[in-house]
């Protein structure tokens, strides 16, 4: 497969947030493997409103490492939005998405490109985690539970999925047609379909410190993913309501029978317990509905997903292909 335009055949999109310590090292290694995979490549790094010197490091890298160019968002929009910015700016016939911490092995870049170039008509090459590395047990169990639940709720398989993917240009163009503001990259790609091949990898130790994905951030991502790709939680509210109706009918019959037989006992324990259970169910139901209403609210506002503050890296006029520090074969 070749790029008919005067631009890169391969784009590599890397979102970065507070990655000043390892970004330079990461880009050097990624550029090395990108060069082995294709002579025409670009590396698009999206600085997601970092509070450290990530942008300064990126500017320096764009001057000395071939093909590197950067986008700086106006604030921290989140990784999912940074991925959107990178995908919309990438120009390659194939686009690889990967993390900046080297937990997505750059050694797989050549394998992914080779599989994409094969005659099998592969549109997506998906990196699947074989071993999740040194993740805490709680996080590992949480990930397994989340992906299992998402698979059951949506009917699509997510086990072992990662953001490490190669996308053919037609997949990227199809993805651009999805207008939602609340995005879940893995879910969007699965929803698109297309011919997918998988390549397994072991997650190596993180380069440059600890992950910035805390429990609350991961929980929020999981909640957004479920809301964006399944209406089952809303239907469960109806199921819970039916169960309570059946229970209420049973208790009503019991109460009438005991009254008619003279066995009714005055007391508030049962009433109090029922009020607590029903009140909890109502609050949970309202909270679930509120999350969906909030998602609808974010969509109907129609605000842009992100705003770009500035760019780094020289670009040719008209197509944006970075030529910094190297050839353009």
C-alpha positions in Angstrom: 0.0 0.0 0.0 1.4 3.4 -0.9 0.4 6.9 -0.2 -0.6 8.6 -3.4 -0.2 12.1 -1.9 3.1 13.9 -1.4 3.2 12.9 2.3 3.9 10.2 4.8 3.0 6.6 4.3 3.1 6.0 8.1 1.9 8.3 10.9 2.5 7.5 14.6 0.3 9.3 17.1 1.5 9.6 20.6 -0.5 11.5 23.3 1.6 12.9 26.1 0.9 14.4 29.5 3.7 15.4 31.9 6.1 13.1 30.1 9.2 15.4 30.1 11.5 12.8 31.7 11.1 10.1 29.1 9.7 11.8 26.0 13.0 12.4 24.3 14.1 8.8 24.9 10.7 7.5 23.7 10.8 9.5 20.4 14.3 8.4 19.6 13.4 4.8 19.9 10.1 5.2 18.1 11.8 7.1 15.2 14.3 4.3 14.9 11.7 1.7 14.4 9.5 3.9 12.3 12.5 4.4 9.9 12.9 0.6 9.7 9.2 0.2 8.9 8.9 3.0 6.3 11.1 5.6 4.7 8.2 8.1 4.7 6.9 8.6 8.2 5.8 11.2 10.7 5.5 11.1 14.5 2.7 13.3 15.8 2.9 14.0 19.5 0.0 15.6 21.2 0.8 17.5 24.4 -2.4 17.3 26.4 -1.9 20.5 28.4 1.1 19.3 30.4 2.0 21.2 33.5 5.7 20.3 33.3 8.3 21.0 30.5 6.9 18.4 28.1 6.2 21.0 25.4 9.8 22.4 25.6 11.2 18.9 25.3 8.9 18.2 22.3 10.0 21.4 20.6 13.6 20.4 20.9 12.9 16.9 19.6 11.0 18.3 16.6 14.3 20.1 15.6 16.7 17.1 16.0 14.6 14.0 15.4 13.4 13.3 11.9 9.6 13.5 11.3 8.6 14.6 14.8 6.0 17.3 15.0 3.8 18.4 17.9 0.4 19.7 18.8 -0.1 21.5 22.1 -3.7 21.6 23.3 -5.0 24.7 25.1 -5.5 22.7 28.3 -5.7 19.1 29.6 -8.6 17.5 27.8 -7.8 13.9 28.7 -6.0 11.1 26.8 -9.1 10.1 24.7 -9.4 13.7 23.4 -5.6 13.9 22.8 -6.0 10.7 20.7 -8.7 12.4 18.7 -6.5 15.4 18.0 -3.6 13.2 16.8 -5.8 11.1 14.6 -7.4 14.1 13.0 -4.0 15.7 12.3 -2.2 12.5 11.0 -1.7 12.3 7.3 -0.3 8.8 6.8 -1.9 6.0 4.7 -1.5 4.0 8.0 -1.8 5.5 11.5 -0.3 3.8 14.6 -1.6 4.9 18.0 0.7 4.2 21.0 1.5 5.5 24.5 4.5 7.7 25.4 5.7 5.5 28.3 7.0 2.6 26.1 4.6 0.1 27.5 3.5 -0.3 23.9 6.7 -1.9 22.5 8.0 0.1 19.5 9.5 -3.2 18.2 6.0 -4.1 17.0 5.8 -1.2 14.6 7.6 -3.1 11.8 5.4 -6.1 12.4 2.2 -4.1 12.3 3.2 -2.3 9.1 4.2 -5.6 7.5 0.9 -7.2 8.3 -0.9 -4.1 7.0 1.0 -4.3 3.7 0.2 -7.9 3.2 -2.3 -9.1 0.6 -4.8 -10.1 3.3 -6.7 -6.9 3.2 -6.0 -6.1 6.8 -7.5 -2.7 7.8 -6.7 -2.8 11.6 -3.8 -4.4 13.4 -4.6 -4.5 17.1 -2.1 -4.9 19.8 -3.4 -7.4 22.4 -1.9 -7.6 25.9 -0.7 -11.2 26.6 0.8 -10.3 29.9 -0.2 -7.0 31.7 3.2 -6.5 33.3 3.6 -5.4 36.9 0.1 -4.1 37.4 -1.3 -4.3 40.9 -3.6 -7.2 41.5 -6.5 -4.9 42.3 -6.1 -3.0 39.0 -5.7 -6.2 37.0 -8.9 -7.6 38.5 -10.7 -4.3 37.9 -9.6 -4.3 34.2 -10.8 -7.8 33.7 -14.1 -7.1 35.4 -14.6 -3.9 33.3 -13.8 -5.5 29.9 -15.9 -8.5 30.8 -18.9 -6.3 31.7 -18.4 -4.1 28.6 -18.3 -7.2 26.4 -21.5 -8.5 27.8 -23.2 -5.1 27.7 -22.3 -4.3 24.1 -21.9 -7.7 22.5 -18.4 -6.7 21.3 -15.2 -8.4 22.6 -12.8 -6.1 24.5 -10.7 -8.6 26.5 -7.0 -7.8 26.2 -7.7 -4.8 24.1 -5.4 -1.8 24.1 -5.0 1.5 22.4 -1.9 0.2 20.5 -3.3 -0.1 17.0 -2.5 0.4 13.4 -5.4 1.9 11.4 -5.7 2.0 7.6 -6.5 5.4 6.2 -10.1 4.3 5.3 -10.6 3.3 9.0 -9.3 6.7 10.1 -11.6 8.5 7.7 -14.6 6.4 8.9 -13.6 7.2 12.5 -13.6 10.9 11.7 -17.3 10.6 10.7 -18.2 9.7 14.3 -19.3 13.0 15.9 -19.6 12.2 19.6 -17.7 14.4 22.1 -17.5 11.8 24.8 -15.1 9.3 23.2 -13.8 5.9 24.0 -11.2 5.1 21.4 -11.2 1.3 21.8 -15.0 1.1 21.6 -15.2 3.4 18.6 -12.7 1.2 16.6 -14.5 -2.0 17.6 -17.8 -0.5 16.6 -16.4 0.5 13.1 -15.7 -3.2 12.3 -13.3 -3.6 9.3 -11.0 -6.6 8.9 -8.9 -6.8 12.0 -5.7 -8.8 12.8 -4.2 -9.2 16.2 -0.7 -9.3 17.5 0.1 -10.1 21.1 2.7 -8.4 23.3 3.9 -8.4 26.8 3.6 -5.1 28.7 7.1 -4.0 29.7 7.8 -1.8 32.8 6.8 1.8 32.4 9.6 4.1 31.3 10.0 7.2 33.5 8.1 6.8 36.8 4.6 5.8 37.8 1.4 5.8 35.8 -0.8 8.9 36.1 -4.0 6.8 35.7 -5.4 6.7 39.3 -8.4 4.8 40.4 -10.8 7.6 40.0 -9.6 8.4 36.5 -9.9 4.8 35.4 -13.4 4.5 37.1 -14.5 7.6 35.1 -13.2 6.2 31.9 -15.0 2.9 32.5 -18.2 4.8 33.3 -17.9 6.9 30.1 -17.3 3.8 28.1 -20.3 2.0 29.4 -22.6 5.0 28.9 -21.3 5.7 25.4 -21.7 2.2 24.1 -24.6 0.6 26.0 -28.1 1.5 27.1 -28.4 -1.7 29.3 -28.0 0.3 32.6 -31.1 2.3 31.7 -33.0 -1.0 31.0 -31.8 -2.4 34.3 -33.7 0.3 36.1 -36.9 -1.1 34.6 -35.9 -4.6 35.6 -35.3 -3.4 39.2 -38.6 -1.6 39.2 -40.4 -4.8 38.1 -38.7 -6.8 40.9 -39.8 -4.2 43.5 -43.3 -4.3 42.1 -43.4 -8.1 42.5 -42.0 -7.8 46.0 -44.5 -5.1 46.9 -47.3 -7.3 45.5 -46.2 -10.2 47.6 -45.9 -8.1 50.8 -49.3 -6.6 50.1 -50.9 -10.0 49.8 -49.2 -11.1 53.0 -50.3 -8.0 54.9 -53.9 -8.4 53.8 -53.9 -12.1 54.8 -52.5 -11.4 58.2 -55.0 -8.6 58.8 -57.9 -10.8 57.8 -56.7 -13.6 60.1 -56.0 -11.3 63.0 -52.3 -11.9 63.0 -51.2 -8.4 62.1 -48.4 -7.0 64.3 -47.9 -3.3 64.8 -44.3 -2.3 64.1 -42.0 -0.1 62.0 -39.0 -2.4 61.3 -40.4 -3.8 58.0 -41.5 -0.3 56.9 -38.2 1.3 57.7 -36.2 -1.4 55.9 -38.5 -1.1 52.8 -38.1 2.6 52.8 -34.3 2.3 53.0 -34.1 -0.3 50.2 -36.5 1.5 47.9 -34.9 4.9 48.6 -31.5 3.5 47.7 -32.8 2.0 44.5 -34.5 5.3 43.5 -31.3 7.3 44.2 -29.2 4.8 42.2 -31.7 4.9 39.3 -31.8 8.7 39.3 -28.0 8.8 39.3 -27.8 6.4 36.3 -30.3 8.5 34.4 -28.4 11.6 35.4 -25.2 10.2 33.8 -27.0 9.6 30.5 -28.6 13.1 30.6 -25.2 14.6 31.3 -23.7 12.7 28.3 -26.6 14.0 26.1 -26.0 17.5 27.4 -22.3 17.4 26.5 -23.2 16.1 23.0 -26.0 18.7 22.2 -23.8 21.6 23.3 -21.7 20.9 20.2 -18.4 22.3 21.5 -15.2 21.2 19.7 -13.5 18.2 21.3 -10.3 20.2 21.8 -8.5 23.5 20.9 -4.9 23.6 19.6 -2.7 26.2 21.3 0.4 25.9 19.1 2.4 23.5 16.9 6.0 22.4 16.7 7.9 21.1 13.7 8.3 22.4 10.2 5.6 21.6 7.7 5.4 21.7 4.0 2.8 24.0 2.6 -0.5 22.3 1.9 -0.2 18.9 3.5 1.5 19.4 6.8 4.1 16.6 6.3 7.0 17.1 8.7 10.4 17.3 7.0 12.4 18.3 10.0 15.9 16.9 10.0 15.6 14.3 7.3 14.6 13.2 3.9 11.2 12.9 2.4 11.7 10.0 0.1 
